Amino acid sequence: MKRDEKDLLNLFRALPLEQQDTLIAFAEFLAGRSAETPQEWGEPEPIPRPAEEKVVHAIKRLRATYLMLDHSKMLYEVSECMTQHVVMGKPATVVIDELEAMFRSRFEGLKK
């Protein structure tokens, strides 16, 4: 294992479980940046929103719903929403509503 990988693993292990989930979601988000965008697509197949959903899980759900979007272009906005929730205490339901609107808006813009 490379030194960078060991450092990352040690940092990951030092985090509380919820922050580990956040780090995993962020890493998955970054990994998805290299995926190619399909040339043609239909309406996204929505994944139902659970009654009580964490913001991290909502991001994963929305990324899976909107596979056709270039998630790397949304990194700043998604990170900002996560920061407002984790650091500033904004309620998860409000942040998830904003994320859903953001993903839908990006999809609508892509269709045009």
QUIZIWO-V261487 format. One record per residue. RES is the residue in one letter. SS is DSSP state (~ for helix, > for strand, _ for the rest). PHI is phi as a letter, one per 30 degrees, with the letter a starting at -180 (999 if undefined). PSI is psi in degrees with one decimal (none if undefined). Layout:
res=[RES | RES]
ss=[SS | SS]
phi=[PHI | PHI]
psi=[PSI | PSI]
//
This chain:
res=[M | K | R | D | E | K | D | L | L | N | L | F | R | A | L | P | L | E | Q | Q | D | T | L | I | A | F | A | E | F | L | A | G | R | S | A | E | T | P | Q | E | W | G | E | P | E | P | I | P | R | P | A | E | E | K | V | V | H | A | I | K | R | L | R | A | T | Y | L | M | L | D | H | S | K | M | L | Y | E | V | S | E | C | M | T | Q | H | V | V | M | G | K | P | A | T | V | V | I | D | E | L | E | A | M | F | R | S | R | F | E | G | L | K | K]
ss=[_ | _ | ~ | ~ | ~ | ~ | ~ | ~ | ~ | ~ | ~ | ~ | ~ | ~ | _ | _ | ~ | ~ | ~ | ~ | ~ | ~ | ~ | ~ | ~ | ~ | ~ | ~ | ~ | ~ | ~ | ~ | ~ | ~ | _ | _ | _ | _ | _ | _ | _ | _ | _ | _ | _ | _ | _ | _ | _ | _ | _ | _ | _ | _ | ~ | ~ | ~ | ~ | ~ | ~ | ~ | ~ | ~ | ~ | ~ | _ | _ | _ | _ | _ | ~ | ~ | ~ | ~ | ~ | ~ | ~ | ~ | ~ | ~ | ~ | ~ | ~ | ~ | ~ | ~ | _ | _ | _ | _ | _ | ~ | ~ | ~ | ~ | ~ | ~ | ~ | ~ | ~ | ~ | ~ | ~ | ~ | ~ | ~ | ~ | ~ | ~ | ~ | ~ | _]
phi=[999 | d | e | e | d | d | d | d | d | d | d | e | d | d | d | d | e | d | d | d | e | d | d | d | d | d | d | d | d | d | d | d | d | d | d | d | d | d | d | b | a | c | d | d | d | d | c | e | d | d | e | b | b | d | d | e | d | d | d | d | d | d | d | d | d | c | d | d | d | d | d | d | d | c | e | d | d | d | d | d | d | d | d | d | d | d | d | c | i | d | e | e | d | d | d | d | e | d | d | d | d | d | d | d | d | d | d | d | d | d | d | d]
psi=[135.0 | 159.4 | -43.4 | -40.7 | -41.1 | -42.8 | -44.9 | -43.1 | -42.2 | -41.5 | -43.5 | -46.6 | -26.1 | -13.4 | 150.8 | 159.5 | -44.1 | -37.9 | -28.5 | -41.9 | -41.5 | -43.9 | -40.9 | -44.7 | -41.1 | -42.2 | -40.4 | -38.6 | -46.2 | -40.0 | -33.1 | -13.5 | -26.4 | -8.8 | 142.1 | 145.7 | 127.4 | 148.1 | -32.9 | 143.1 | 160.1 | -161.6 | 141.3 | 145.7 | 103.8 | 139.5 | 125.8 | 140.8 | 122.7 | 156.6 | -45.5 | 104.6 | 139.0 | 154.5 | -42.0 | -44.2 | -33.5 | -40.0 | -44.3 | -43.1 | -43.7 | -35.8 | -38.6 | -33.3 | -42.2 | 61.5 | -26.6 | -11.9 | 150.2 | 97.5 | -22.7 | -30.0 | -10.8 | 0.7 | -48.4 | -47.6 | -41.9 | -43.1 | -39.0 | -42.4 | -43.3 | -40.5 | -42.7 | -34.1 | -53.6 | -45.5 | -42.3 | -6.9 | 17.7 | 134.5 | 140.4 | -40.8 | -38.0 | -44.7 | -42.1 | -40.5 | -43.3 | -41.1 | -43.2 | -42.9 | -39.4 | -48.2 | -42.4 | -42.4 | -42.4 | -38.9 | -45.2 | -39.9 | -33.6 | -33.5 | -28.8 | none]
//
